[in-house]
């Protein structure tokens, strides 16, 4: 059974930092693309940041480039999203999601994110609120 457990959301002031974690079990973690979508009230779901475990190709939405970083702890089957310089517009529910990565490379990853149906395993979601 595949399990995906997220943690790390919360309330932070503008300019602050949070780190999200996504731990997965019951799958071949090294063959997956893992990352986060987010959805704010009244807005469409957005791909935020992803990484392909096998070659470490990464994707960042333009809105978070330079502020967010993504990393993997292979020993713990866990992916981390470090979010710095947070802005009120980052407020959303963040969902960890995993998709089997048949290929590698950043172009493939970007195309994969545009097909959310390929992400078959999802976390429960964690609220991130950026407010003073």
N, C-alpha and C positions, 0 to 999 in steps of 0.2 A: 504494500500500500504506500502510495506516495503521500508524503506529508510536507507541507510548506508552512513554516512558522516565522512570522514577522515580529519585529520589536523595534522600539526606538523613537516612536513619534512623540509629540508633545507640543507644548506652548513655548514659544521663544520670541524674544523681541527682535525687531528688524536689525540686521547686522550680526545676529547671533548664529550659532551652529547647532546642528543635530546630526546624529549618525543613525541611519537605519540599518537593521540587520535582517537577513533572509536566510534561514537555515532549511535545507532540504534533505530528505531521506527517502529511501525506497526507489531510487533511480540512479542511473549511471551519470553522476554529477559532472564528470569530465567531458561529457558529450553534449552538453546543453548550453544554450544562451540564456542568461539570467539577468533580470533587471527589474525596473519599476515603471509602471504606468501611474499616472495620477489623474484624478478627476475632481474638479472644483464644482460647487453648485452652479447649475445653469451653463456649464461649459462642457465641451466634448472631452473625452478621454485623450490623454496626451502621453506619448512615450517620452520618458524623462532620461533614463540612462540604462544601458545594457552592456554586457560583456559576454563574449564567447569564451568559454573556459579553455578550450583546446589551444587557441592561438592568442588569446587575450585581446582580440579586436574589441574596440569599444565604440559606443555611440552616446552622444550627448545632444539633447535638444538645444537649439540655439539659445533658448532663454536661460539655460543653466551652464553653458560653457564658461569655463574659467572660475566657476564657483563650486561645482560639484565634482567629486572624484569617486570612482568605483574600484573596488578591489575584491580579491578572492582569498579566502583561507581554505586551501584544499584539505587540510587535515580535519577541519571542522565542517566541511561541506557548507560553507557559509559565504555569502556575498555581503559586502558592506557598501553603503552609499553615504559618503561624507558630504554633508551639505553645509557650506560656509556662506557668509555674507547673505543670509536669507532675507528675502523681501516679502512684503505682504502678499504679492501675487503668487508666491510659492504655496500659499495656503491651499490645502486639498487633502483628500484621502489618497494615500500612496499604496499601491498594490504591487507586491512582488509577483513576478510571473516567470515561468520557465517554458522554453520551447526547444525541442530537439534540433540541434544544429547539424544539418546534413553537409554543410559546407563551412568555409571560414572566410574571413575578410570583412572589412568595414562595409563594403557595398552590399554584400549578402546580408549583413546584420541590419542595415537600414531598410532593406526590402522586407526582411522578416518582421520588423516592427510595424510595418504598414499592413501586415496581415495578422491582426490580433488573434484570429481563430487558430493560428498555429501554436499559440501558448495554451497548453492543455492543463497546466498546473498553476494554481493561483494561491496566494496567501489570503489571509482574512482581511487585510487592509489595516492601515494605521493612520490616524489623523495627525497631520502636521498643521499647526496654526502659528502664523507669524503676525504678531500684533503687539503694539505698545500699550 
